[in-house]
Amino acid sequence: MPRHDDAAASRASLLTSLLTSLSAYQVVAVALVGWLLYRLIPRPSSGSQPRFPVWATLEIPLVSYVAANKGGLAQRIYSALSRFGGSLFGISSTHQVLVNTSGVEKFMSQGLHSLTPEPMHNTLLVRVFGRPDSPRWDRMYYESARQLTIPVERMFLNDAAATATLERGAIAKRAASFVTFSADPARTQPWEKSAGIRVVRPDTPGKPGAVEANLQSLTRDFGAHMAISLLYGRDFVARYTTLLEDFWRFDNDMFPLLMIGIPDWAPFRMMREAKASRTRLIDELEAFYRRLGQHSRGEPVDFGADMSDAGDAVIGRQAVYDKYGWTMRERGHADMGVIWGQNGNTQPMLFWYLVYLYSTPGFVDELRRGEVASCVTLTDGSPSEIAGLDMGVLSRDCPRMKAALFETYRLASDPTSIRYVARDAKLDDGARKHDMRQGMYVSVPHSVIQRDPDVFAEPDRFVPDRFLEVDEETGKTVARYGRLRPWGFGPGICKGRTFAEKEILALAATIIALWDINPVGGTWKVPTMMPGTGVKKPVEDVRVVISRRVF
């Protein structure tokens, strides 16, 4: 998903799992250390662009932890240390974390002239995506940032455009090759290569095959391969043979460390290898834009590459880059945010969605008989294939599929909305009124309420129908978010949410239609979660047996 203007900020949840083991006194100690760090960090000059503070990345999970322990000693002490009081937590006026603030949605819905995500995005470009830190870069970014977003919104946020894009992805054909039952690496699909495939039973006429695989690795690469092909074209994915490996190494091993201030020159192997992956990603994006320019000007294209299926979003961004004089290298750096936004959270979410669907007794069978059958048409014969996928029906008339996805968001996502206060603004906090001054950052960790038993009963249990309700006007059962905010809110809400949701639903529906998935050992166990980069990660992958459905 070009996901998440807001979700990118969710990297701050990196330390949540550590904080849950701390005593109240240790929490206070961490807060005091953070305050001391804040006092020691050099302040930018008044002429420099505002960067999101490194220490604030640590403050968000710290506040999320103490806020989850309502009325506890840690919360009371941290509240006493906070600058503003009420539902605002923060030891510095430079950054405040808003937790269950009564007027937060109205406050965060102000226009981009008052509250803007752009300084946070620029921080990510410099700190994480490796963009050089210079006044020229800052100037170019702020001059063109909003125009660079428009093509992304057109392709991924517009409902009709998102549907049309996914229909170009040949989802039915891809789902039929989810696994290939081959032990020969040269004959497997790109998304199988990291999944530890072991053929249990060859696929033969009359006797469906079976393989063992690591489900997280398989599904995230399956989704990413399709999504990146739709954005940058099939040639880009075929030519860049280590794309998926490089992307996930950068995402898992480097991004979280950079966000908490560890430099990319840190002398340990994991960082060196991840930095090399990031460099290759930027190199390939730079080369892509060079070829796209050649194609658009009618010149010979390097390697004779076919650029005809490049996505509308990158074609639109190319025009903006040209207008503002971005070099090819600079385009490669800037598009790191696009390729990560499209895949960094969506593909891990597909994994969790499939885990919850298949591990809930009888639920997949119910979906197959009902909603999946209404939108996925299968051929006769063996093996059965998908003859048609009705994206409109899937989006409009499959509320149980959607409700289960919303419940997966609730359990597996860690979204945080971060905004820079560009103009002085008022925040209504019940009986209190806060003056939010220009130059500060505000963060809203939406995950605080996602496991709050006062908001969601039995918050640690997957309840697939939790978000179903009856529409008062039509009497139809529909899925609605309620208080869930997986995409953030306000003008900075995720620009790829429409595409992301449709992608996950479509891939899951087609996999469910064709494939049985069972855990090795016979008993499903949802893996323990650890903080990720907007979406939680499993402590270990889930080893499963995948076989064709028998009709």
N, C-alpha and C positions, 0 to 999 in steps of 0.2 A: 504494500500500500504505500503511495506516497504519503506516508502515514506520518503523519503526525508531525505537524508543527508542534503539537503538545506532547506527543509521545516521545519525541527525541529528548525532551527534558526529563523523562522518566528514568533516565540512567541514574538519577540521583538515588534510586532505591537500592543501589549496589550493597550498602552496608546494613540493610534492614535485618537480615538474618543474624548478623553479629549482635546487633543492638538488643534483640529479643532475649539474649542471655545475660544482659547487664543488670546489676542492681540499681536502685534509685541513686545511690551515692556515686556509682560509676557513671551513670547518665549525667549527673551534675558535673562530674570531673571532665567528661567529654565536652560538655558545654563550656566549661571554663577554659579548657585547652583551645576550643574553637574561638573563644573570645580573645584569648591571647594571640592566636594566629592572626585574627582580624586586626588587632592593634599593630602587629608587626609587618603586615603586608603593605608595601608601598602603594600610595594612592595615585591613580592616574591624574595627569594634569587636566585642567579644565578644558583643554582643547582636544583631548583624545576621546575616541569613541568608547562608550561604556561597555565593559566586559562583565559577564556574569561571574561573580567571585567564586573561586575554587572552594573556599570554605562553605559557601552556601549550598554547594552540591552535597556536602556532608550534613548540613543542617536540616535539609528536607527529610531524610529518613529518620534522623534523630527526633524531630518534632513528631513525625508520624508515629513513632514508637511511643513517645510519652503521651500523645493524644489518645492513642488506643487504650491506654490504661486510665480510663476516666476517673478523675478524683484522686488518683494515686499520688504518693509523695513526690515522685519524679515530675508529674505534671504541675503540681503546686509550686515546686521549687523553680521549674523552668519558667512558669508564668511570672513568678516574682522577678526573675532575671530579665524578662522580656521588656522591650522598650515601650510597647504600645498597650499591652494588657488586653483584657477581654478575650476574644477568640483569635487574636493575632499573637503569634509566637516568633520571636527573633531577638537575638542579643544585640543586634546592630540595626540602626535605622536604614542601613543600606539594603537590607533584605528582610522581608517579613513573610511568614508562612501563615496562610489563612486556613483555619480548621473549623468547619461547620459554622461559618460566618453567615448570619441571617441575610445580609444584603449582597452576598458574593456574586450571584448570577447577574444582578443588575450592574454591579460595579465592573465585572469582567466583560460585560457586553458593550462597554463604551467603544467609540470608534478608534481606529488605529492612530489617530492624531493624539489620543490621550493615553491609551495603553497599547503597546506594540510588542510583538514577538521578535521583531527584526534584530535587535541587539543580541538576543539569545541565539538566534540563528547564526549571526556573524561570529559569535563566540565559538559555536560549534565548528564553523568553517576553519577558524584559526587553531583552536585547541585540539580538535579531534580529526578534522579532515585534512590537516596539514597545509592549509593555505598560508602563504607568507604574511606576516603581521606588518603591515605598512599603511601609512596614510592614503596612498594611492588606491590600494585594495579596498580600504574602508569606503573611500569616496565612491568608487565604482559600484560597490555592493549597494550602498544606500540609494544611489541614483537609479539603479535598475532592479532592485529586489522585487518590488511589487509587479513590475512588468514581466519578470521571469516567472512569477507565480501564476499568472493568468493562463498560459498554455497548459500548465499542470492541472489547474482547476477545470479547464474545458474538457480535458481527456479523462480525468479521474473522478471529478465531483459531479458533473452532469450525468443524470441517470441514463439517458439515451446513449450518450457517448461511451459511458463505462460499459453498458451492455453490448454495444457494437464492438468495442475493443475486445471484450472477452469472447465474443462469438468468432472473432478472427483467430483466437487461440487454439482452435481445434481441440477443445477440452475432451470431447467424447473419444477422439482418437488417442489422445494422451492417456486417458484413464484406462483404455484397453491395454496399454503398455506400462501400467503402473509398476509391474515387475515382469521380467521377460523369461524367467526360468532357465537362464543360461549361466553356466559356470565360466564362460569365456568372456573376459573383460572387454574384448573387442566387439562383442555382440550385445553387450548390455547398454541400457540407456544411461545418459550422463547422470541422472539423479540417483541411479543405483550404486554408483561407484563408491560412495562414502558410507553405504548402509550395511556393510558387512554381510552381503548376501551369501547364503548357503542353500543350495538346491536340495530340498528334502525329497522331492518326487518330481521327475520330469513331466512336462505337460504333453500328454499324448491324447489322441482321439478316444473319447469315451472314458478317459481317466484324467480328471483335472489335476494339474500340477500344484506343487506347494513349495514355498521357500521360507527360510528364516531370514529376518531382517531387523535392523535397528530402526524402529518406527520414526523417531524424531529426525534422524539424519535423512531417511528416505523422503518423508513428507515435506520437510523444509526445502530440500533440493528440488523435489517435484514441483512445488509451487513457485520457487524462485526461477527455475529454468523457464517456465511458461511466462511469468510476469516480465522478466528481463527481456525475453524475446519480443514481447509485445511493445516494449518501450524502445529498445535499441535495435531490434531486428534480428532475424535468425542468423545472419552472417556474423554479427558481433558475438553471439553466444557460441557459435560453432568455431570461430577463429580463436577465441580466448579460452583455451582448453582448461585452464586452472581457475576459471572465474568463480565457480561455486566454492572451491576450497579457499581461495583468497578472501572472498567476501566473508565467510563465516569465521575464518581465523582473525580477520580484522575486527569483526563484530564481537567475538567472544573474548579474545585475548588482549585487545588493545583499547577499544573504545572506553570500557569502564575505567581503566587505569588512567587514561588521559583526562577523563572528566574529573577525577579526584586529584589531579595535579601532578601525576607522575610524568616526567618528560619522555618524549619518544626516543631520546638517546640513552635511556636507562640501561645499564650494562647487564642485562640478563637475556637469556636465549629467547624466551617467549616474546619479549618486546621486539627483539631484533627480527625475528621471523614474521611477526605481525606487521612490523613497519615495512618489510620487504613486500608483503602482500598488499599493503595500502599503496605503496609506490607502483606496483604493477597495475592495480585498479586505476590509478590516476593516469598512468601511461596509456592504458587501453582506451580510457574515455577521451583522452587527448587525441589519440589516433582516430577514434570514431568521428569526432567532430571535424577533423581534417578531411576524412573521406566524405562526410556528409556535405561539407562545403564544396568539394570537388564535384560531387554528384549534382548539387543544386546549380552549379555554374556550367554544367555540361562538359566538364573536363574529364580526362581519363582518371579513373578512381584507383587508388593504390590497391595492388593485388587483384584488380578486377572485381572488387567486392560488390555484392548486390546490396544497394542501399534503398531499394524501392519500398521496403516494408518498415522503414524507420517510423516510429510513432509520432503522432501529431504533436505531442508535448515537446519532444526534443527538436522537432522542426521549428516549432514556435520559439523555443528558447534560443535556437541558433540565430534567428532573426534579431532577437534582443541582444545577444552577445555581439553580433556584427554591428548593431547600431551604436553600442557603447564602447566598441574597440577592445573587447576582451581577447587576449591571446588564446591560442589553443590550449596551452598549459593551464591557464586560469580557468578555462571552461571545464577541464578535467577535474580540477579541485572543486569547483562549484557543483558539478553534477554528482560528486560523492554524496552530497546531501540528498539528492533525488533518488539515486539507486538504493541508498540505505533506507530512506523514508518509505520506499515502495516495498521493501522486503524485510527490514530488520525486525518488525513486529508481526506482520501478517503471517509469514510462514511458520514461525513458532506457534502462533495462535491456531493454525490449521492442525498442528500436531495435538495440542491440548483438546481441541474440539473432537477429533477422532477418538482420542483416548476416552473422553467422557461418554461419547455416544456408544462406542462398542463395549465399554465396561459397565454400562447400566443395563442390568438384566432385562432382556426382551425389548429394549427400546429401539434398536436398529430394525428388528423385525416389524415393529409397529410402523416405523417410518417407511420401510419398504412397501408395505401393503397399502399405505395411505398416501402421504405427501410425495414421496420419491416416485411412486408409480404415476402420479399425476403430472410430473414434469419431465421424467426420463422414460423414453420409449425404447424398449429392447427388441432386438431381432429374434426370430426363432432360430433354432439350431444350436449346435454345440461347437465351439464356445459361443455363448450369446454375446452380442455387441450392442452398443448404443446406437440406435437409429435416429434419435432426436433428443435434444435438450431444450426445453422451453424456459428460457431465462425469465420471461415475464411471469409465468405461473410460479416459478420458484421464489421470486421476490415478493409476489403479491398474495399467493394463496397457500403458502406453506408456513403457517405461524408456529408450529411446533419446532420445525427446523430453526427458525429465527430465534425463538425463545430459548432454545438450548444453546444457541450461539451467544446470546446475551448473558446467559448464566456462565458460560465459559469465560467471557470477558470479565465477569465479576470475580471469578476465582483466580484467573491467570494473568490479568493485566495490572500494571502499576502506572497508570497515567498521572501526569502532573502538568498543570497549566502554569507556564511562567511568562510573566509580562514585565516589560520595562515601563515605568511611569514617565511618559514624555511630557505630561502637563500635570500640574497640581490637581488633585481630585479628592472628593469626599467619599468615605466608605461608611455605610450604615451598619453598625454592629449591635443591633438591638438598642439598648439604652445608651450605648456609647456611639460617638461619632469620631471617626479618625480622619486626620488630614494626611493624605498620602502625597508626599512631596516629589516633585520632578527629580529624576536621577536615581530613584530607588527601584528595586525589583520586588515583585510579589509573586509568591508561588502558592498554588492550590493543589495539594496532593489528594486526588479523588479516591485513591485506594483506601483512605482512612475509613470511609463509610462502607466500603464493599464487604467487609467482614464484621460490621457492627451489628450485634444481635438486636439492637433497638431499631434498626432499619430493615435488616434481612434476617428473618427467623432461621435458626440452624445455619448460621453463615458458613460453616466449614463443610456443609454437605451439598453435593450437586443435585439440584432440584430442577429437572429439565423444563417443567411447566411453570416455573416461578414467575416469569414475565408475561404470562398469558392473561388476557382479560377480555371481557365482552364489550364490544363497541356499543355505546348506548343508542346511536342512531341506526346502525345497520343490523345489530344483533349478532354480528359475526365475531368469532374468536380471532383476536389479533395479538401480536407480540408488541409490547411497548417497553421503552427503557425505564420509565419511572424515574427514580433518583439516580440511576446509573449514568455515569458520564465517561465512557471509555475513550471518547474522542476529544475530551475537553469541552470548552464552551466559549462563546463570544466570537469575535471576528477572527481570532487566531485558531479556531477549531480545525481539526485535521482536514487537509485539503483532499485526501484520498479516501475518505471514509466510505463513499458510495462504491467505488471500485473494490476496495478491500473486502467489504461485506459480501458483495456479489461473488467475488473470487472464492472466498472461503466456502460459501454455500454451494457454489457450482462444483468445485473440486470435491467437496465432501459428498454431495448427492451422487455424483458419478462413481466415486469409489464405493460408496455403500451399495449402489446398484449392481456392481460387478464383482465385488471382492468380499470374502470372509476374512476377518482378521481376529486371531485368537492369541492369547499370551503363551509363550513357551512355558511349559509347566502346568498350563490349564487354568490358572487362577489369575484374574486381573488384579493388579495392585497399582493404583494411581501413584506415580512416583512423587517423592518429596520434592517440594519446590524450593528453589533458591532465587535470589534476586537476579534479574536479567537486565535487558536494556529496553525497558518499556513493557516487556512481557516476561513473566517468570520462566526460568529454565528448570528442567528436571535435574536432580542430583546425578542421576544416571539414565541412560537411554532405556527404552522399553523394547525388549527382545520379543518379537512376535512371529507367528506363522501366518503367512498370507497365501490364500488359495482361491481359485475361481469358485464362484457360486455354482452350486448344482441346482438346476431347475427341474 
